[in-house]
Amino acid sequence: MYNRAKQTEVPEGITTIWSCTQEGCKGWMRDNFAFEETPTCRLCSHPMERGTKMLPLLQNSNGDLKAIKKGIQIGQSLI
């Protein structure tokens, strides 16, 4: 009775991710969206470990975020 348009399939692939090591925390992020070489969890501030996950393939147009020079953090003195 109701016709639903067929959805286009999004290609998936094995993607490198960072997962939180804290038990009970479900925080994770794609490696190519991480700003640090070894990131900490944004939800609970615990260390993260590298792993892989089958995810839709995305292109990060910002390039390598880990190579971007960081500015002075707010609260740090210039001296």
Phi and psi in radians as a Rosetta constraint file:
Dihedral C 1 N 2 CA 2 C 2 CIRCULARHARMONIC -1.754 0.35
Dihedral N 2 CA 2 C 2 N 3 CIRCULARHARMONIC 2.302 0.35
Dihedral C 2 N 3 CA 3 C 3 CIRCULARHARMONIC -1.775 0.35
Dihedral N 3 CA 3 C 3 N 4 CIRCULARHARMONIC 2.112 0.35
Dihedral C 3 N 4 CA 4 C 4 CIRCULARHARMONIC -1.809 0.35
Dihedral N 4 CA 4 C 4 N 5 CIRCULARHARMONIC 2.264 0.35
Dihedral C 4 N 5 CA 5 C 5 CIRCULARHARMONIC -1.113 0.35
Dihedral N 5 CA 5 C 5 N 6 CIRCULARHARMONIC 2.446 0.35
Dihedral C 5 N 6 CA 6 C 6 CIRCULARHARMONIC -1.175 0.35
Dihedral N 6 CA 6 C 6 N 7 CIRCULARHARMONIC 2.301 0.35
Dihedral C 6 N 7 CA 7 C 7 CIRCULARHARMONIC -1.453 0.35
Dihedral N 7 CA 7 C 7 N 8 CIRCULARHARMONIC 2.476 0.35
Dihedral C 7 N 8 CA 8 C 8 CIRCULARHARMONIC -1.271 0.35
Dihedral N 8 CA 8 C 8 N 9 CIRCULARHARMONIC 2.460 0.35
Dihedral C 8 N 9 CA 9 C 9 CIRCULARHARMONIC -1.351 0.35
Dihedral N 9 CA 9 C 9 N 10 CIRCULARHARMONIC 2.312 0.35
Dihedral C 9 N 10 CA 10 C 10 CIRCULARHARMONIC -1.581 0.35
Dihedral N 10 CA 10 C 10 N 11 CIRCULARHARMONIC 2.200 0.35
Dihedral C 10 N 11 CA 11 C 11 CIRCULARHARMONIC -1.145 0.35
Dihedral N 11 CA 11 C 11 N 12 CIRCULARHARMONIC 2.395 0.35
Dihedral C 11 N 12 CA 12 C 12 CIRCULARHARMONIC -2.016 0.35
Dihedral N 12 CA 12 C 12 N 13 CIRCULARHARMONIC 2.752 0.35
Dihedral C 12 N 13 CA 13 C 13 CIRCULARHARMONIC -2.768 0.35
Dihedral N 13 CA 13 C 13 N 14 CIRCULARHARMONIC 2.885 0.35
Dihedral C 13 N 14 CA 14 C 14 CIRCULARHARMONIC -1.202 0.35
Dihedral N 14 CA 14 C 14 N 15 CIRCULARHARMONIC 2.162 0.35
Dihedral C 14 N 15 CA 15 C 15 CIRCULARHARMONIC -2.120 0.35
Dihedral N 15 CA 15 C 15 N 16 CIRCULARHARMONIC 2.383 0.35
Dihedral C 15 N 16 CA 16 C 16 CIRCULARHARMONIC -1.314 0.35
Dihedral N 16 CA 16 C 16 N 17 CIRCULARHARMONIC 2.266 0.35
Dihedral C 16 N 17 CA 17 C 17 CIRCULARHARMONIC -2.302 0.35
Dihedral N 17 CA 17 C 17 N 18 CIRCULARHARMONIC 2.953 0.35
Dihedral C 17 N 18 CA 18 C 18 CIRCULARHARMONIC -2.025 0.35
Dihedral N 18 CA 18 C 18 N 19 CIRCULARHARMONIC 2.248 0.35
Dihedral C 18 N 19 CA 19 C 19 CIRCULARHARMONIC -2.039 0.35
Dihedral N 19 CA 19 C 19 N 20 CIRCULARHARMONIC 2.511 0.35
Dihedral C 19 N 20 CA 20 C 20 CIRCULARHARMONIC -1.189 0.35
Dihedral N 20 CA 20 C 20 N 21 CIRCULARHARMONIC 2.468 0.35
Dihedral C 20 N 21 CA 21 C 21 CIRCULARHARMONIC -1.556 0.35
Dihedral N 21 CA 21 C 21 N 22 CIRCULARHARMONIC -0.191 0.35
Dihedral C 21 N 22 CA 22 C 22 CIRCULARHARMONIC -1.262 0.35
Dihedral N 22 CA 22 C 22 N 23 CIRCULARHARMONIC 2.197 0.35
Dihedral C 22 N 23 CA 23 C 23 CIRCULARHARMONIC -1.119 0.35
Dihedral N 23 CA 23 C 23 N 24 CIRCULARHARMONIC 2.308 0.35
Dihedral C 23 N 24 CA 24 C 24 CIRCULARHARMONIC 1.650 0.35
Dihedral N 24 CA 24 C 24 N 25 CIRCULARHARMONIC -0.330 0.35
Dihedral C 24 N 25 CA 25 C 25 CIRCULARHARMONIC -1.526 0.35
Dihedral N 25 CA 25 C 25 N 26 CIRCULARHARMONIC 2.365 0.35
Dihedral C 25 N 26 CA 26 C 26 CIRCULARHARMONIC -1.845 0.35
Dihedral N 26 CA 26 C 26 N 27 CIRCULARHARMONIC 0.297 0.35
Dihedral C 26 N 27 CA 27 C 27 CIRCULARHARMONIC -1.188 0.35
Dihedral N 27 CA 27 C 27 N 28 CIRCULARHARMONIC 2.387 0.35
Dihedral C 27 N 28 CA 28 C 28 CIRCULARHARMONIC -2.754 0.35
Dihedral N 28 CA 28 C 28 N 29 CIRCULARHARMONIC 2.799 0.35
Dihedral C 28 N 29 CA 29 C 29 CIRCULARHARMONIC -2.648 0.35
Dihedral N 29 CA 29 C 29 N 30 CIRCULARHARMONIC 2.701 0.35
Dihedral C 29 N 30 CA 30 C 30 CIRCULARHARMONIC -1.217 0.35
Dihedral N 30 CA 30 C 30 N 31 CIRCULARHARMONIC 2.497 0.35
Dihedral C 30 N 31 CA 31 C 31 CIRCULARHARMONIC -1.074 0.35
Dihedral N 31 CA 31 C 31 N 32 CIRCULARHARMONIC -0.681 0.35
Dihedral C 31 N 32 CA 32 C 32 CIRCULARHARMONIC -1.351 0.35
Dihedral N 32 CA 32 C 32 N 33 CIRCULARHARMONIC 0.031 0.35
Dihedral C 32 N 33 CA 33 C 33 CIRCULARHARMONIC -1.962 0.35
Dihedral N 33 CA 33 C 33 N 34 CIRCULARHARMONIC 0.101 0.35
Dihedral C 33 N 34 CA 34 C 34 CIRCULARHARMONIC -1.520 0.35
Dihedral N 34 CA 34 C 34 N 35 CIRCULARHARMONIC 2.486 0.35
Dihedral C 34 N 35 CA 35 C 35 CIRCULARHARMONIC -1.569 0.35
Dihedral N 35 CA 35 C 35 N 36 CIRCULARHARMONIC -0.320 0.35
Dihedral C 35 N 36 CA 36 C 36 CIRCULARHARMONIC -2.072 0.35
Dihedral N 36 CA 36 C 36 N 37 CIRCULARHARMONIC 2.744 0.35
Dihedral C 36 N 37 CA 37 C 37 CIRCULARHARMONIC -1.114 0.35
Dihedral N 37 CA 37 C 37 N 38 CIRCULARHARMONIC -0.712 0.35
Dihedral C 37 N 38 CA 38 C 38 CIRCULARHARMONIC -2.248 0.35
Dihedral N 38 CA 38 C 38 N 39 CIRCULARHARMONIC 1.611 0.35
Dihedral C 38 N 39 CA 39 C 39 CIRCULARHARMONIC -1.282 0.35
Dihedral N 39 CA 39 C 39 N 40 CIRCULARHARMONIC 2.802 0.35
Dihedral C 39 N 40 CA 40 C 40 CIRCULARHARMONIC -1.873 0.35
Dihedral N 40 CA 40 C 40 N 41 CIRCULARHARMONIC 2.692 0.35
Dihedral C 40 N 41 CA 41 C 41 CIRCULARHARMONIC -1.140 0.35
Dihedral N 41 CA 41 C 41 N 42 CIRCULARHARMONIC 2.276 0.35
Dihedral C 41 N 42 CA 42 C 42 CIRCULARHARMONIC -1.303 0.35
Dihedral N 42 CA 42 C 42 N 43 CIRCULARHARMONIC -0.298 0.35
Dihedral C 42 N 43 CA 43 C 43 CIRCULARHARMONIC -1.534 0.35
Dihedral N 43 CA 43 C 43 N 44 CIRCULARHARMONIC -0.701 0.35
Dihedral C 43 N 44 CA 44 C 44 CIRCULARHARMONIC -2.268 0.35
Dihedral N 44 CA 44 C 44 N 45 CIRCULARHARMONIC -0.015 0.35
Dihedral C 44 N 45 CA 45 C 45 CIRCULARHARMONIC 1.168 0.35
Dihedral N 45 CA 45 C 45 N 46 CIRCULARHARMONIC 0.346 0.35
Dihedral C 45 N 46 CA 46 C 46 CIRCULARHARMONIC -1.554 0.35
Dihedral N 46 CA 46 C 46 N 47 CIRCULARHARMONIC 2.826 0.35
Dihedral C 46 N 47 CA 47 C 47 CIRCULARHARMONIC -1.128 0.35
Dihedral N 47 CA 47 C 47 N 48 CIRCULARHARMONIC 2.756 0.35
Dihedral C 47 N 48 CA 48 C 48 CIRCULARHARMONIC -2.067 0.35
Dihedral N 48 CA 48 C 48 N 49 CIRCULARHARMONIC 2.698 0.35
Dihedral C 48 N 49 CA 49 C 49 CIRCULARHARMONIC -2.103 0.35
Dihedral N 49 CA 49 C 49 N 50 CIRCULARHARMONIC 2.596 0.35
Dihedral C 49 N 50 CA 50 C 50 CIRCULARHARMONIC -1.345 0.35
Dihedral N 50 CA 50 C 50 N 51 CIRCULARHARMONIC 2.500 0.35
Dihedral C 50 N 51 CA 51 C 51 CIRCULARHARMONIC -2.765 0.35
Dihedral N 51 CA 51 C 51 N 52 CIRCULARHARMONIC -2.958 0.35
Dihedral C 51 N 52 CA 52 C 52 CIRCULARHARMONIC -2.318 0.35
Dihedral N 52 CA 52 C 52 N 53 CIRCULARHARMONIC 2.734 0.35
Dihedral C 52 N 53 CA 53 C 53 CIRCULARHARMONIC -2.671 0.35
Dihedral N 53 CA 53 C 53 N 54 CIRCULARHARMONIC 2.546 0.35
Dihedral C 53 N 54 CA 54 C 54 CIRCULARHARMONIC -1.430 0.35
Dihedral N 54 CA 54 C 54 N 55 CIRCULARHARMONIC 1.965 0.35
Dihedral C 54 N 55 CA 55 C 55 CIRCULARHARMONIC -2.377 0.35
Dihedral N 55 CA 55 C 55 N 56 CIRCULARHARMONIC 2.790 0.35
Dihedral C 55 N 56 CA 56 C 56 CIRCULARHARMONIC -1.059 0.35
Dihedral N 56 CA 56 C 56 N 57 CIRCULARHARMONIC 2.440 0.35
Dihedral C 56 N 57 CA 57 C 57 CIRCULARHARMONIC -1.313 0.35
Dihedral N 57 CA 57 C 57 N 58 CIRCULARHARMONIC 2.259 0.35
Dihedral C 57 N 58 CA 58 C 58 CIRCULARHARMONIC -2.196 0.35
Dihedral N 58 CA 58 C 58 N 59 CIRCULARHARMONIC 2.621 0.35
Dihedral C 58 N 59 CA 59 C 59 CIRCULARHARMONIC -1.836 0.35
Dihedral N 59 CA 59 C 59 N 60 CIRCULARHARMONIC 2.255 0.35
Dihedral C 59 N 60 CA 60 C 60 CIRCULARHARMONIC -1.655 0.35
Dihedral N 60 CA 60 C 60 N 61 CIRCULARHARMONIC 1.846 0.35
Dihedral C 60 N 61 CA 61 C 61 CIRCULARHARMONIC -1.275 0.35
Dihedral N 61 CA 61 C 61 N 62 CIRCULARHARMONIC -0.137 0.35
Dihedral C 61 N 62 CA 62 C 62 CIRCULARHARMONIC -1.484 0.35
Dihedral N 62 CA 62 C 62 N 63 CIRCULARHARMONIC -0.046 0.35
Dihedral C 62 N 63 CA 63 C 63 CIRCULARHARMONIC 1.346 0.35
Dihedral N 63 CA 63 C 63 N 64 CIRCULARHARMONIC -2.589 0.35
Dihedral C 63 N 64 CA 64 C 64 CIRCULARHARMONIC -1.463 0.35
Dihedral N 64 CA 64 C 64 N 65 CIRCULARHARMONIC 1.822 0.35
Dihedral C 64 N 65 CA 65 C 65 CIRCULARHARMONIC -1.206 0.35
Dihedral N 65 CA 65 C 65 N 66 CIRCULARHARMONIC -0.425 0.35
Dihedral C 65 N 66 CA 66 C 66 CIRCULARHARMONIC -1.267 0.35
Dihedral N 66 CA 66 C 66 N 67 CIRCULARHARMONIC -0.378 0.35
Dihedral C 66 N 67 CA 67 C 67 CIRCULARHARMONIC -1.559 0.35
Dihedral N 67 CA 67 C 67 N 68 CIRCULARHARMONIC -0.166 0.35
Dihedral C 67 N 68 CA 68 C 68 CIRCULARHARMONIC -1.204 0.35
Dihedral N 68 CA 68 C 68 N 69 CIRCULARHARMONIC 2.283 0.35
Dihedral C 68 N 69 CA 69 C 69 CIRCULARHARMONIC -1.227 0.35
Dihedral N 69 CA 69 C 69 N 70 CIRCULARHARMONIC 2.224 0.35
Dihedral C 69 N 70 CA 70 C 70 CIRCULARHARMONIC -1.479 0.35
Dihedral N 70 CA 70 C 70 N 71 CIRCULARHARMONIC 2.506 0.35
Dihedral C 70 N 71 CA 71 C 71 CIRCULARHARMONIC -1.409 0.35
Dihedral N 71 CA 71 C 71 N 72 CIRCULARHARMONIC -2.988 0.35
Dihedral C 71 N 72 CA 72 C 72 CIRCULARHARMONIC -1.343 0.35
Dihedral N 72 CA 72 C 72 N 73 CIRCULARHARMONIC 2.262 0.35
Dihedral C 72 N 73 CA 73 C 73 CIRCULARHARMONIC -1.190 0.35
Dihedral N 73 CA 73 C 73 N 74 CIRCULARHARMONIC 2.542 0.35
Dihedral C 73 N 74 CA 74 C 74 CIRCULARHARMONIC -1.117 0.35
Dihedral N 74 CA 74 C 74 N 75 CIRCULARHARMONIC 2.323 0.35
Dihedral C 74 N 75 CA 75 C 75 CIRCULARHARMONIC 1.741 0.35
Dihedral N 75 CA 75 C 75 N 76 CIRCULARHARMONIC -0.264 0.35
Dihedral C 75 N 76 CA 76 C 76 CIRCULARHARMONIC -1.489 0.35
Dihedral N 76 CA 76 C 76 N 77 CIRCULARHARMONIC 2.515 0.35
Dihedral C 76 N 77 CA 77 C 77 CIRCULARHARMONIC -1.475 0.35
Dihedral N 77 CA 77 C 77 N 78 CIRCULARHARMONIC 2.727 0.35
Dihedral C 77 N 78 CA 78 C 78 CIRCULARHARMONIC -1.481 0.35
Dihedral N 78 CA 78 C 78 N 79 CIRCULARHARMONIC -0.136 0.35
